[in-house]
Amino acid sequence: MKTRCFVFILSVVMMSACGGGSSKSSCSEGESACCKEDAVCASAANAQKTIIAQVFIKPEHVDAFLASTTDLIAKSRAEEGCITYNLYQDPNDSTKLLFFEEWKNQAAIDFHFETEHFKNFGKMLEEFASAEPVITIL
C-alpha cells in the first residue's frame, strides 16, 4: 500500500483530465495519454476541477494525521490555481475524513502534485491510512 495510494490518486486525476478514458478521444497508441492536440482533451484540461478525496485513518493515528495536514492545507490554499481546499471529519467516525478541493484547471492540479507539501502528505498518508482512499473528480 506504500505507493499505491499516491499512484492511484495520480492515475485518477490524469484519467479525468483526458475525458475519463472516454471514446471521444482520438488518441493513437503512439501519442501521449492525454492527446494534447485533441479538442476534447484540451477542453477537459482547461476546465475547473473538483476533487473529493475520502481518506480512512487508523484510529491511533487520527490526531497525528490531523496535525500533519495543517501545513498541507495552508500551502495548498496559497497555490495560484487553488480555489478551495478543505478537510472535513465525519462527526460519527473520527477515522473518516474528506478533502474537498476545487482547482482552476488541470495544470493547477499537476503543479500541486509536484509540490513538496503534497509529496510529504502522500508519504504520511501511506503510514496512517487504514484503507485505500476513494477519489472522485468532477
N, CA, C and O atoms as CSV, one atom per row, in Angstrom:
chain,resi,resn,atom,element,x,y,z
A,1,MET,N,N,0.829,-1.194,0.000
A,1,MET,CA,C,0.000,0.000,0.000
A,1,MET,C,C,0.866,1.248,0.000
A,1,MET,O,O,0.354,2.351,-0.192
A,2,LYS,N,N,2.154,1.098,0.210
A,2,LYS,CA,C,3.065,2.235,0.334
A,2,LYS,C,C,2.890,3.255,-0.787
A,2,LYS,O,O,2.652,4.432,-0.515
A,3,THR,N,N,3.001,2.829,-2.022
A,3,THR,CA,C,2.920,3.792,-3.119
A,3,THR,C,C,1.618,3.691,-3.894
A,3,THR,O,O,1.350,4.532,-4.752
A,4,ARG,N,N,0.807,2.691,-3.616
A,4,ARG,CA,C,-0.439,2.517,-4.362
A,4,ARG,C,C,-1.370,3.700,-4.188
A,4,ARG,O,O,-2.021,4.106,-5.151
A,5,CYS,N,N,-1.456,4.272,-2.985
A,5,CYS,CA,C,-2.328,5.429,-2.740
A,5,CYS,C,C,-1.967,6.565,-3.679
A,5,CYS,O,O,-2.825,7.106,-4.377
A,6,PHE,N,N,-0.695,6.919,-3.689
A,6,PHE,CA,C,-0.243,8.052,-4.473
A,6,PHE,C,C,-0.428,7.785,-5.963
A,6,PHE,O,O,-0.909,8.649,-6.697
A,7,VAL,N,N,-0.053,6.606,-6.403
A,7,VAL,CA,C,-0.187,6.246,-7.814
A,7,VAL,C,C,-1.656,6.243,-8.217
A,7,VAL,O,O,-2.006,6.700,-9.305
A,8,PHE,N,N,-2.517,5.728,-7.340
A,8,PHE,CA,C,-3.943,5.701,-7.638
A,8,PHE,C,C,-4.486,7.117,-7.814
A,8,PHE,O,O,-5.222,7.386,-8.763
A,9,ILE,N,N,-4.128,8.013,-6.911
A,9,ILE,CA,C,-4.597,9.402,-6.992
A,9,ILE,C,C,-4.147,10.027,-8.304
A,9,ILE,O,O,-4.950,10.648,-9.002
A,10,LEU,N,N,-2.878,9.870,-8.646
A,10,LEU,CA,C,-2.380,10.452,-9.884
A,10,LEU,C,C,-3.071,9.877,-11.108
A,10,LEU,O,O,-3.407,10.618,-12.031
A,11,SER,N,N,-3.287,8.572,-11.131
A,11,SER,CA,C,-3.913,7.964,-12.304
A,11,SER,C,C,-5.354,8.412,-12.466
A,11,SER,O,O,-5.814,8.615,-13.590
A,12,VAL,N,N,-6.076,8.571,-11.364
A,12,VAL,CA,C,-7.460,9.034,-11.446
A,12,VAL,C,C,-7.514,10.456,-11.967
A,12,VAL,O,O,-8.356,10.774,-12.806
A,13,VAL,N,N,-6.629,11.315,-11.484
A,13,VAL,CA,C,-6.611,12.701,-11.935
A,13,VAL,C,C,-6.253,12.783,-13.407
A,13,VAL,O,O,-6.888,13.526,-14.155
A,14,MET,N,N,-5.244,12.031,-13.838
A,14,MET,CA,C,-4.862,12.062,-15.242
A,14,MET,C,C,-5.967,11.502,-16.130
A,14,MET,O,O,-6.205,12.023,-17.220
A,15,MET,N,N,-6.632,10.467,-15.690
A,15,MET,CA,C,-7.721,9.893,-16.463
A,15,MET,C,C,-8.851,10.906,-16.599
A,15,MET,O,O,-9.452,11.027,-17.667
A,16,SER,N,N,-9.137,11.623,-15.544
A,16,SER,CA,C,-10.180,12.643,-15.575
A,16,SER,C,C,-9.828,13.745,-16.556
A,16,SER,O,O,-10.688,14.219,-17.298
A,17,ALA,N,N,-8.576,14.151,-16.564
A,17,ALA,CA,C,-8.141,15.214,-17.463
A,17,ALA,C,C,-8.255,14.797,-18.913
A,17,ALA,O,O,-8.355,15.648,-19.796
A,18,CYS,N,N,-8.240,13.521,-19.166
A,18,CYS,CA,C,-8.302,13.015,-20.534
A,18,CYS,C,C,-9.695,12.511,-20.882
A,18,CYS,O,O,-9.836,11.622,-21.722
A,19,GLY,N,N,-10.707,13.054,-20.261
A,19,GLY,CA,C,-12.066,12.672,-20.592
A,19,GLY,C,C,-12.497,11.373,-19.956
A,19,GLY,O,O,-13.460,10.758,-20.413
A,20,GLY,N,N,-11.808,10.935,-18.910
A,20,GLY,CA,C,-12.199,9.728,-18.193
A,20,GLY,C,C,-12.051,8.461,-19.005
A,20,GLY,O,O,-12.736,7.469,-18.752
A,21,GLY,N,N,-11.158,8.491,-19.980
A,21,GLY,CA,C,-10.960,7.295,-20.797
A,21,GLY,C,C,-12.089,7.105,-21.794
A,21,GLY,O,O,-12.281,5.997,-22.297
A,22,SER,N,N,-12.842,8.160,-22.093
A,22,SER,CA,C,-13.986,8.036,-22.984
A,22,SER,C,C,-13.523,7.794,-24.417
A,22,SER,O,O,-12.371,8.054,-24.762
A,23,SER,N,N,-14.414,7.305,-25.224
A,23,SER,CA,C,-14.085,7.018,-26.613
A,23,SER,C,C,-14.079,8.286,-27.459
A,23,SER,O,O,-13.797,8.204,-28.655
A,24,LYS,N,N,-14.375,9.447,-26.896
A,24,LYS,CA,C,-14.350,10.697,-27.640
A,24,LYS,C,C,-12.934,11.064,-28.071
A,24,LYS,O,O,-12.760,11.773,-29.062
A,25,SER,N,N,-11.934,10.603,-27.357
A,25,SER,CA,C,-10.556,10.938,-27.662
A,25,SER,C,C,-10.124,10.219,-28.928
A,25,SER,O,O,-10.524,9.081,-29.178
A,26,SER,N,N,-9.309,10.889,-29.721
A,26,SER,CA,C,-8.828,10.286,-30.959
A,26,SER,C,C,-7.375,9.862,-30.826
A,26,SER,O,O,-6.655,9.830,-31.824
A,27,CYS,N,N,-6.928,9.539,-29.629
A,27,CYS,CA,C,-5.539,9.160,-29.385
A,27,CYS,C,C,-5.192,7.864,-30.108
A,27,CYS,O,O,-5.982,6.920,-30.144
A,28,SER,N,N,-4.012,7.843,-30.673
A,28,SER,CA,C,-3.486,6.591,-31.208
A,28,SER,C,C,-2.436,6.092,-30.236
A,28,SER,O,O,-2.046,6.815,-29.320
A,29,GLU,N,N,-1.980,4.883,-30.420
A,29,GLU,CA,C,-1.041,4.267,-29.478
A,29,GLU,C,C,0.236,5.060,-29.313
A,29,GLU,O,O,0.800,5.069,-28.219
A,30,GLY,N,N,0.716,5.725,-30.345
A,30,GLY,CA,C,1.978,6.445,-30.274
A,30,GLY,C,C,1.880,7.824,-29.644
A,30,GLY,O,O,2.909,8.439,-29.363
A,31,GLU,N,N,0.676,8.328,-29.413
A,31,GLU,CA,C,0.513,9.669,-28.857
A,31,GLU,C,C,0.509,9.626,-27.339
A,31,GLU,O,O,0.401,8.565,-26.724
A,32,SER,N,N,0.630,10.813,-26.752
A,32,SER,CA,C,0.594,10.892,-25.296
A,32,SER,C,C,-0.765,10.453,-24.794
A,32,SER,O,O,-1.745,10.459,-25.538
A,33,ALA,N,N,-0.818,10.071,-23.522
A,33,ALA,CA,C,-2.051,9.567,-22.921
A,33,ALA,C,C,-3.152,10.601,-22.967
A,33,ALA,O,O,-4.326,10.235,-22.928
A,34,CYS,N,N,-2.826,11.856,-23.046
A,34,CYS,CA,C,-3.847,12.889,-22.986
A,34,CYS,C,C,-4.124,13.541,-24.331
A,34,CYS,O,O,-5.001,14.402,-24.405
A,35,CYS,N,N,-3.432,13.181,-25.382
A,35,CYS,CA,C,-3.678,13.764,-26.702
A,35,CYS,C,C,-3.850,15.271,-26.623
A,35,CYS,O,O,-4.960,15.771,-26.810
A,36,LYS,N,N,-2.813,15.986,-26.357
A,36,LYS,CA,C,-2.920,17.430,-26.162
A,36,LYS,C,C,-3.518,18.135,-27.373
A,36,LYS,O,O,-4.089,19.216,-27.237
A,37,GLU,N,N,-3.394,17.540,-28.549
A,37,GLU,CA,C,-3.957,18.151,-29.756
A,37,GLU,C,C,-5.473,17.949,-29.840
A,37,GLU,O,O,-6.148,18.673,-30.571
A,38,ASP,N,N,-5.994,17.013,-29.132
A,38,ASP,CA,C,-7.406,16.668,-29.181
A,38,ASP,C,C,-8.236,17.743,-28.483
A,38,ASP,O,O,-7.963,18.063,-27.326
A,39,ALA,N,N,-9.223,18.297,-29.141
A,39,ALA,CA,C,-10.038,19.369,-28.573
A,39,ALA,C,C,-10.790,18.927,-27.327
A,39,ALA,O,O,-10.964,19.727,-26.407
A,40,VAL,N,N,-11.239,17.679,-27.269
A,40,VAL,CA,C,-11.948,17.186,-26.090
A,40,VAL,C,C,-11.018,17.200,-24.888
A,40,VAL,O,O,-11.394,17.641,-23.802
A,41,CYS,N,N,-9.811,16.718,-25.090
A,41,CYS,CA,C,-8.834,16.694,-24.004
A,41,CYS,C,C,-8.428,18.103,-23.604
A,41,CYS,O,O,-8.317,18.396,-22.413
A,42,ALA,N,N,-8.207,18.970,-24.566
A,42,ALA,CA,C,-7.809,20.343,-24.259
A,42,ALA,C,C,-8.885,21.036,-23.439
A,42,ALA,O,O,-8.578,21.772,-22.501
A,43,SER,N,N,-10.134,20.805,-23.788
A,43,SER,CA,C,-11.233,21.402,-23.046
A,43,SER,C,C,-11.281,20.865,-21.618
A,43,SER,O,O,-11.494,21.633,-20.679
A,44,ALA,N,N,-11.089,19.568,-21.442
A,44,ALA,CA,C,-11.103,18.963,-20.115
A,44,ALA,C,C,-9.950,19.479,-19.270
A,44,ALA,O,O,-10.114,19.702,-18.071
A,45,ALA,N,N,-8.787,19.670,-19.879
A,45,ALA,CA,C,-7.613,20.132,-19.142
A,45,ALA,C,C,-7.776,21.566,-18.663
A,45,ALA,O,O,-7.202,21.947,-17.643
A,46,ASN,N,N,-8.549,22.364,-19.384
A,46,ASN,CA,C,-8.734,23.768,-19.010
A,46,ASN,C,C,-9.958,24.010,-18.148
A,46,ASN,O,O,-10.170,25.134,-17.693
A,47,ALA,N,N,-10.763,23.001,-17.910
A,47,ALA,CA,C,-11.979,23.146,-17.110
A,47,ALA,C,C,-11.646,23.125,-15.623
A,47,ALA,O,O,-10.681,22.491,-15.195
A,48,GLN,N,N,-12.456,23.826,-14.852
A,48,GLN,CA,C,-12.307,23.790,-13.393
A,48,GLN,C,C,-12.542,22.356,-12.921
A,48,GLN,O,O,-13.408,21.654,-13.443
A,49,LYS,N,N,-11.765,21.933,-11.935
A,49,LYS,CA,C,-11.848,20.569,-11.401
A,49,LYS,C,C,-12.198,20.605,-9.929
A,49,LYS,O,O,-11.730,21.468,-9.187
A,50,THR,N,N,-13.021,19.662,-9.514
A,50,THR,CA,C,-13.325,19.449,-8.102
A,50,THR,C,C,-12.859,18.048,-7.747
A,50,THR,O,O,-13.182,17.079,-8.433
A,51,ILE,N,N,-12.101,17.954,-6.675
A,51,ILE,CA,C,-11.619,16.660,-6.189
A,51,ILE,C,C,-12.231,16.412,-4.819
A,51,ILE,O,O,-12.132,17.246,-3.919
A,52,ILE,N,N,-12.854,15.273,-4.678
A,52,ILE,CA,C,-13.374,14.829,-3.384
A,52,ILE,C,C,-12.610,13.556,-3.049
A,52,ILE,O,O,-12.751,12.533,-3.720
A,53,ALA,N,N,-11.802,13.637,-2.006
A,53,ALA,CA,C,-10.956,12.503,-1.625
A,53,ALA,C,C,-11.309,12.070,-0.207
A,53,ALA,O,O,-11.102,12.814,0.752
A,54,GLN,N,N,-11.839,10.873,-0.089
A,54,GLN,CA,C,-12.144,10.302,1.221
A,54,GLN,C,C,-10.933,9.499,1.667
A,54,GLN,O,O,-10.427,8.653,0.928
A,55,VAL,N,N,-10.472,9.774,2.890
A,55,VAL,CA,C,-9.354,9.020,3.437
A,55,VAL,C,C,-9.788,8.360,4.736
A,55,VAL,O,O,-10.643,8.867,5.462
A,56,PHE,N,N,-9.183,7.234,5.002
A,56,PHE,CA,C,-9.539,6.425,6.168
A,56,PHE,C,C,-8.265,6.214,6.980
A,56,PHE,O,O,-7.296,5.632,6.492
A,57,ILE,N,N,-8.275,6.687,8.212
A,57,ILE,CA,C,-7.078,6.728,9.036
A,57,ILE,C,C,-7.191,5.734,10.189
A,57,ILE,O,O,-8.258,5.560,10.777
A,58,LYS,N,N,-6.080,5.094,10.495
A,58,LYS,CA,C,-6.043,4.185,11.640
A,58,LYS,C,C,-6.391,4.984,12.899
A,58,LYS,O,O,-5.893,6.095,13.080
A,59,PRO,N,N,-7.238,4.431,13.767
A,59,PRO,CA,C,-7.695,5.178,14.951
A,59,PRO,C,C,-6.565,5.769,15.790
A,59,PRO,O,O,-6.687,6.884,16.298
A,60,GLU,N,N,-5.482,5.040,15.936
A,60,GLU,CA,C,-4.378,5.523,16.766
A,60,GLU,C,C,-3.579,6.653,16.113
A,60,GLU,O,O,-2.716,7.250,16.756
A,61,HIS,N,N,-3.862,6.952,14.838
A,61,HIS,CA,C,-3.116,7.989,14.121
A,61,HIS,C,C,-3.960,9.215,13.760
A,61,HIS,O,O,-3.456,10.127,13.105
A,62,VAL,N,N,-5.216,9.257,14.166
A,62,VAL,CA,C,-6.092,10.358,13.769
A,62,VAL,C,C,-5.537,11.713,14.213
A,62,VAL,O,O,-5.462,12.637,13.402
A,63,ASP,N,N,-5.151,11.848,15.472
A,63,ASP,CA,C,-4.650,13.133,15.967
A,63,ASP,C,C,-3.384,13.562,15.228
A,63,ASP,O,O,-3.249,14.727,14.854
A,64,ALA,N,N,-2.471,12.639,15.019
A,64,ALA,CA,C,-1.236,12.957,14.301
A,64,ALA,C,C,-1.534,13.319,12.845
A,64,ALA,O,O,-0.917,14.228,12.288
A,65,PHE,N,N,-2.475,12.609,12.238
A,65,PHE,CA,C,-2.851,12.910,10.860
A,65,PHE,C,C,-3.409,14.324,10.754
A,65,PHE,O,O,-2.996,15.097,9.889
A,66,LEU,N,N,-4.343,14.658,11.631
A,66,LEU,CA,C,-4.938,15.993,11.599
A,66,LEU,C,C,-3.884,17.073,11.807
A,66,LEU,O,O,-3.897,18.092,11.117
A,67,ALA,N,N,-2.991,16.864,12.733
A,67,ALA,CA,C,-1.930,17.842,12.993
A,67,ALA,C,C,-1.029,18.011,11.771
A,67,ALA,O,O,-0.585,19.119,11.469
A,68,SER,N,N,-0.765,16.917,11.079
A,68,SER,CA,C,0.147,16.978,9.937
A,68,SER,C,C,-0.491,17.607,8.699
A,68,SER,O,O,0.224,17.986,7.772
A,69,THR,N,N,-1.799,17.726,8.665
A,69,THR,CA,C,-2.455,18.315,7.493
A,69,THR,C,C,-2.455,19.841,7.528
A,69,THR,O,O,-2.774,20.476,6.522
A,70,THR,N,N,-2.109,20.435,8.654
A,70,THR,CA,C,-2.109,21.893,8.772
A,70,THR,C,C,-1.220,22.530,7.710
A,70,THR,O,O,-1.632,23.476,7.039
A,71,ASP,N,N,-0.004,22.016,7.556
A,71,ASP,CA,C,0.937,22.545,6.567
A,71,ASP,C,C,0.413,22.324,5.151
A,71,ASP,O,O,0.450,23.234,4.323
A,72,LEU,N,N,-0.071,21.122,4.876
A,72,LEU,CA,C,-0.618,20.794,3.551
A,72,LEU,C,C,-1.734,21.756,3.169
A,72,LEU,O,O,-1.734,22.310,2.070
A,73,ILE,N,N,-2.675,21.952,4.067
A,73,ILE,CA,C,-3.834,22.796,3.763
A,73,ILE,C,C,-3.414,24.246,3.538
A,73,ILE,O,O,-3.831,24.861,2.557
A,74,ALA,N,N,-2.603,24.795,4.422
A,74,ALA,CA,C,-2.179,26.195,4.292
A,74,ALA,C,C,-1.414,26.425,2.987
A,74,ALA,O,O,-1.679,27.389,2.269
A,75,LYS,N,N,-0.466,25.539,2.685
A,75,LYS,CA,C,0.332,25.716,1.474
A,75,LYS,C,C,-0.480,25.454,0.212
A,75,LYS,O,O,-0.270,26.115,-0.805
A,76,SER,N,N,-1.402,24.501,0.263
A,76,SER,CA,C,-2.242,24.224,-0.903
A,76,SER,C,C,-3.164,25.408,-1.191
A,76,SER,O,O,-3.334,25.798,-2.346
A,77,ARG,N,N,-3.749,25.970,-0.160
A,77,ARG,CA,C,-4.616,27.142,-0.344
A,77,ARG,C,C,-3.866,28.326,-0.940
A,77,ARG,O,O,-4.460,29.153,-1.632
A,78,ALA,N,N,-2.578,28.411,-0.679
A,78,ALA,CA,C,-1.767,29.522,-1.184
A,78,ALA,C,C,-1.356,29.335,-2.649
A,78,ALA,O,O,-0.872,30.279,-3.273
A,79,GLU,N,N,-1.540,28.153,-3.197
A,79,GLU,CA,C,-1.177,27.901,-4.596
A,79,GLU,C,C,-2.083,28.708,-5.519
A,79,GLU,O,O,-3.276,28.865,-5.262
A,80,GLU,N,N,-1.498,29.209,-6.586
A,80,GLU,CA,C,-2.211,30.094,-7.508
A,80,GLU,C,C,-3.506,29.492,-8.065
A,80,GLU,O,O,-4.507,30.201,-8.171
A,81,GLY,N,N,-3.513,28.229,-8.415
A,81,GLY,CA,C,-4.691,27.622,-9.034
A,81,GLY,C,C,-5.709,27.059,-8.067
A,81,GLY,O,O,-6.719,26.500,-8.494
A,82,CYS,N,N,-5.465,27.195,-6.764
A,82,CYS,CA,C,-6.389,26.640,-5.775
A,82,CYS,C,C,-7.554,27.590,-5.540
A,82,CYS,O,O,-7.358,28.775,-5.273
A,83,ILE,N,N,-8.756,27.063,-5.641
A,83,ILE,CA,C,-9.967,27.838,-5.361
A,83,ILE,C,C,-10.449,27.521,-3.948
A,83,ILE,O,O,-10.736,28.425,-3.164
A,84,THR,N,N,-10.534,26.238,-3.634
A,84,THR,CA,C,-10.993,25.768,-2.317
A,84,THR,C,C,-10.176,24.550,-1.932
A,84,THR,O,O,-9.879,23.700,-2.771
A,85,TYR,N,N,-9.809,24.466,-0.645
A,85,TYR,CA,C,-9.083,23.289,-0.150
A,85,TYR,C,C,-9.468,23.107,1.311
A,85,TYR,O,O,-8.947,23.800,2.185
A,86,ASN,N,N,-10.375,22.181,1.574
A,86,ASN,CA,C,-10.880,21.975,2.933
A,86,ASN,C,C,-10.815,20.505,3.322
A,86,ASN,O,O,-10.874,19.613,2.477
A,87,LEU,N,N,-10.693,20.282,4.619
A,87,LEU,CA,C,-10.698,18.936,5.184
A,87,LEU,C,C,-11.845,18.846,6.175
A,87,LEU,O,O,-11.999,19.708,7.041
A,88,TYR,N,N,-12.651,17.793,6.043
A,88,TYR,CA,C,-13.791,17.574,6.930
A,88,TYR,C,C,-13.639,16.215,7.598
A,88,TYR,O,O,-13.145,15.260,6.999
A,89,GLN,N,N,-14.074,16.149,8.850
A,89,GLN,CA,C,-14.013,14.903,9.613
A,89,GLN,C,C,-15.433,14.443,9.914
A,89,GLN,O,O,-16.270,15.240,10.338
A,90,ASP,N,N,-15.704,13.177,9.699
A,90,ASP,CA,C,-17.012,12.608,9.979
A,90,ASP,C,C,-17.301,12.747,11.475
A,90,ASP,O,O,-16.516,12.267,12.292
A,91,PRO,N,N,-18.411,13.395,11.853
A,91,PRO,CA,C,-18.702,13.581,13.282
A,91,PRO,C,C,-19.040,12.277,14.009
A,91,PRO,O,O,-18.981,12.216,15.237
A,92,ASN,N,N,-19.392,11.242,13.253
A,92,ASN,CA,C,-19.738,9.952,13.861
A,92,ASN,C,C,-18.600,8.935,13.837
A,92,ASN,O,O,-18.653,7.918,14.529
A,93,ASP,N,N,-17.575,9.215,13.041
A,93,ASP,CA,C,-16.434,8.300,12.938
A,93,ASP,C,C,-15.188,9.132,12.643
A,93,ASP,O,O,-14.950,9.509,11.496
A,94,SER,N,N,-14.408,9.412,13.657
A,94,SER,CA,C,-13.255,10.309,13.514
A,94,SER,C,C,-12.177,9.773,12.576
A,94,SER,O,O,-11.267,10.512,12.200
A,95,THR,N,N,-12.263,8.506,12.195
A,95,THR,CA,C,-11.258,7.927,11.298
A,95,THR,C,C,-11.578,8.176,9.823
A,95,THR,O,O,-10.763,7.862,8.956
A,96,LYS,N,N,-12.737,8.729,9.535
A,96,LYS,CA,C,-13.145,9.017,8.159
A,96,LYS,C,C,-13.046,10.518,7.926
A,96,LYS,O,O,-13.678,11.316,8.618
A,97,LEU,N,N,-12.237,10.881,6.933
A,97,LEU,CA,C,-12.037,12.290,6.612
A,97,LEU,C,C,-12.242,12.508,5.125
A,97,LEU,O,O,-12.105,11.583,4.324
A,98,LEU,N,N,-12.570,13.732,4.765
A,98,LEU,CA,C,-12.861,14.051,3.377
A,98,LEU,C,C,-12.179,15.357,3.000
A,98,LEU,O,O,-12.381,16.385,3.648
A,99,PHE,N,N,-11.375,15.309,1.954
A,99,PHE,CA,C,-10.806,16.519,1.374
A,99,PHE,C,C,-11.739,16.977,0.259
A,99,PHE,O,O,-12.136,16.189,-0.599
A,100,PHE,N,N,-12.083,18.260,0.286
A,100,PHE,CA,C,-12.879,18.866,-0.786
A,100,PHE,C,C,-12.015,19.958,-1.393
A,100,PHE,O,O,-11.683,20.944,-0.735
A,101,GLU,N,N,-11.656,19.768,-2.662
A,101,GLU,CA,C,-10.732,20.687,-3.335
A,101,GLU,C,C,-11.345,21.163,-4.643
A,101,GLU,O,O,-11.967,20.389,-5.371
A,102,GLU,N,N,-11.162,22.440,-4.931
A,102,GLU,CA,C,-11.542,22.989,-6.230
A,102,GLU,C,C,-10.306,23.653,-6.811
A,102,GLU,O,O,-9.618,24.423,-6.141
A,103,TRP,N,N,-10.038,23.337,-8.076
A,103,TRP,CA,C,-8.842,23.824,-8.755
A,103,TRP,C,C,-9.240,24.525,-10.053
A,103,TRP,O,O,-10.219,24.147,-10.696
A,104,LYS,N,N,-8.486,25.531,-10.426
A,104,LYS,CA,C,-8.768,26.319,-11.624
A,104,LYS,C,C,-8.779,25.459,-12.883
A,104,LYS,O,O,-9.625,25.638,-13.760
A,105,ASN,N,N,-7.826,24.515,-12.966
A,105,ASN,CA,C,-7.717,23.658,-14.147
A,105,ASN,C,C,-6.764,22.500,-13.859
A,105,ASN,O,O,-6.234,22.381,-12.754
A,106,GLN,N,N,-6.558,21.665,-14.844
A,106,GLN,CA,C,-5.679,20.511,-14.678
A,106,GLN,C,C,-4.242,20.929,-14.416
A,106,GLN,O,O,-3.533,20.262,-13.663
A,107,ALA,N,N,-3.806,22.012,-15.020
A,107,ALA,CA,C,-2.433,22.483,-14.798
A,107,ALA,C,C,-2.206,22.818,-13.324
A,107,ALA,O,O,-1.127,22.564,-12.789
A,108,ALA,N,N,-3.204,23.377,-12.675
A,108,ALA,CA,C,-3.085,23.699,-11.245
A,108,ALA,C,C,-2.948,22.421,-10.415
A,108,ALA,O,O,-2.179,22.381,-9.455
A,109,ILE,N,N,-3.683,21.392,-10.779
A,109,ILE,CA,C,-3.590,20.107,-10.073
A,109,ILE,C,C,-2.216,19.483,-10.317
A,109,ILE,O,O,-1.584,18.978,-9.390
A,110,ASP,N,N,-1.764,19.521,-11.556
A,110,ASP,CA,C,-0.452,18.961,-11.879
A,110,ASP,C,C,0.641,19.659,-11.069
A,110,ASP,O,O,1.541,19.003,-10.544
A,111,PHE,N,N,0.563,20.980,-10.968
A,111,PHE,CA,C,1.532,21.734,-10.172
A,111,PHE,C,C,1.456,21.303,-8.705
A,111,PHE,O,O,2.481,21.071,-8.064
A,112,HIS,N,N,0.233,21.198,-8.183
A,112,HIS,CA,C,0.019,20.810,-6.786
A,112,HIS,C,C,0.661,19.453,-6.494
A,112,HIS,O,O,1.292,19.280,-5.451
A,113,PHE,N,N,0.505,18.498,-7.400
A,113,PHE,CA,C,1.049,17.157,-7.186
A,113,PHE,C,C,2.581,17.132,-7.197
A,113,PHE,O,O,3.182,16.168,-6.722
A,114,GLU,N,N,3.204,18.153,-7.718
A,114,GLU,CA,C,4.664,18.232,-7.747
A,114,GLU,C,C,5.240,18.990,-6.555
A,114,GLU,O,O,6.459,19.045,-6.395
A,115,THR,N,N,4.388,19.575,-5.719
A,115,THR,CA,C,4.887,20.352,-4.578
A,115,THR,C,C,5.417,19.432,-3.485
A,115,THR,O,O,4.988,18.287,-3.344
A,116,GLU,N,N,6.349,19.960,-2.728
A,116,GLU,CA,C,6.940,19.198,-1.628
A,116,GLU,C,C,5.889,18.856,-0.570
A,116,GLU,O,O,5.893,17.752,-0.025
A,117,HIS,N,N,4.983,19.810,-0.276
A,117,HIS,CA,C,3.982,19.539,0.765
A,117,HIS,C,C,3.023,18.426,0.353
A,117,HIS,O,O,2.580,17.659,1.208
A,118,PHE,N,N,2.693,18.318,-0.928
A,118,PHE,CA,C,1.825,17.225,-1.355
A,118,PHE,C,C,2.565,15.891,-1.319
A,118,PHE,O,O,1.998,14.877,-0.911
A,119,LYS,N,N,3.820,15.886,-1.741
A,119,LYS,CA,C,4.608,14.655,-1.699
A,119,LYS,C,C,4.782,14.177,-0.258
A,119,LYS,O,O,4.702,12.979,0.016
A,120,ASN,N,N,5.019,15.110,0.657
A,120,ASN,CA,C,5.127,14.752,2.079
A,120,ASN,C,C,3.813,14.180,2.599
A,120,ASN,O,O,3.806,13.232,3.384
A,121,PHE,N,N,2.699,14.765,2.154
A,121,PHE,CA,C,1.389,14.257,2.547
A,121,PHE,C,C,1.199,12.828,2.059
A,121,PHE,O,O,0.694,11.984,2.799
A,122,GLY,N,N,1.592,12.550,0.836
A,122,GLY,CA,C,1.462,11.196,0.300
A,122,GLY,C,C,2.217,10.173,1.126
A,122,GLY,O,O,1.716,9.076,1.375
A,123,LYS,N,N,3.422,10.530,1.551
A,123,LYS,CA,C,4.220,9.629,2.395
A,123,LYS,C,C,3.532,9.418,3.743
A,123,LYS,O,O,3.466,8.299,4.251
A,124,MET,N,N,3.028,10.498,4.307
A,124,MET,CA,C,2.361,10.421,5.608
A,124,MET,C,C,1.077,9.588,5.509
A,124,MET,O,O,0.775,8.798,6.403
A,125,LEU,N,N,0.335,9.767,4.432
A,125,LEU,CA,C,-0.912,9.018,4.258
A,125,LEU,C,C,-0.634,7.520,4.157
A,125,LEU,O,O,-1.399,6.712,4.683
A,126,GLU,N,N,0.435,7.152,3.495
A,126,GLU,CA,C,0.797,5.729,3.392
A,126,GLU,C,C,0.949,5.100,4.775
A,126,GLU,O,O,0.557,3.954,4.994
A,127,GLU,N,N,1.518,5.858,5.696
A,127,GLU,CA,C,1.756,5.350,7.049
A,127,GLU,C,C,0.481,5.313,7.885
A,127,GLU,O,O,0.275,4.372,8.652
A,128,PHE,N,N,-0.373,6.314,7.749
A,128,PHE,CA,C,-1.535,6.474,8.623
A,128,PHE,C,C,-2.822,5.844,8.102
A,128,PHE,O,O,-3.747,5.624,8.884
A,129,ALA,N,N,-2.911,5.549,6.817
A,129,ALA,CA,C,-4.165,5.075,6.224
A,129,ALA,C,C,-4.494,3.645,6.639
A,129,ALA,O,O,-3.614,2.792,6.747
A,130,SER,N,N,-5.779,3.408,6.868
A,130,SER,CA,C,-6.264,2.053,7.172
A,130,SER,C,C,-6.843,1.381,5.935
A,130,SER,O,O,-7.079,0.173,5.933
A,131,ALA,N,N,-7.074,2.173,4.868
A,131,ALA,CA,C,-7.635,1.649,3.624
A,131,ALA,C,C,-7.260,2.597,2.494
A,131,ALA,O,O,-6.802,3.715,2.729
A,132,GLU,N,N,-7.463,2.131,1.260
A,132,GLU,CA,C,-7.216,2.976,0.095
A,132,GLU,C,C,-8.182,4.159,0.109
A,132,GLU,O,O,-9.325,4.017,0.543
A,133,PRO,N,N,-7.736,5.323,-0.360
A,133,PRO,CA,C,-8.657,6.469,-0.448
A,133,PRO,C,C,-9.675,6.253,-1.558
A,133,PRO,O,O,-9.456,5.465,-2.478
A,134,VAL,N,N,-10.779,6.958,-1.457
A,134,VAL,CA,C,-11.804,6.960,-2.508
A,134,VAL,C,C,-11.780,8.346,-3.118
A,134,VAL,O,O,-12.047,9.339,-2.442
A,135,ILE,N,N,-11.456,8.407,-4.408
A,135,ILE,CA,C,-11.263,9.688,-5.077
A,135,ILE,C,C,-12.352,9.881,-6.127
A,135,ILE,O,O,-12.613,8.992,-6.938
A,136,THR,N,N,-12.979,11.044,-6.102
A,136,THR,CA,C,-13.950,11.420,-7.121
A,136,THR,C,C,-13.515,12.750,-7.706
A,136,THR,O,O,-13.205,13.690,-6.974
A,137,ILE,N,N,-13.494,12.825,-9.032
A,137,ILE,CA,C,-13.108,14.074,-9.696
A,137,ILE,C,C,-14.255,14.505,-10.599
A,137,ILE,O,O,-14.744,13.752,-11.442
A,138,LEU,N,N,-14.651,15.727,-10.387
A,138,LEU,CA,C,-15.750,16.285,-11.173
A,138,LEU,C,C,-15.251,17.416,-12.043
A,138,LEU,O,O,-16.031,18.017,-12.782
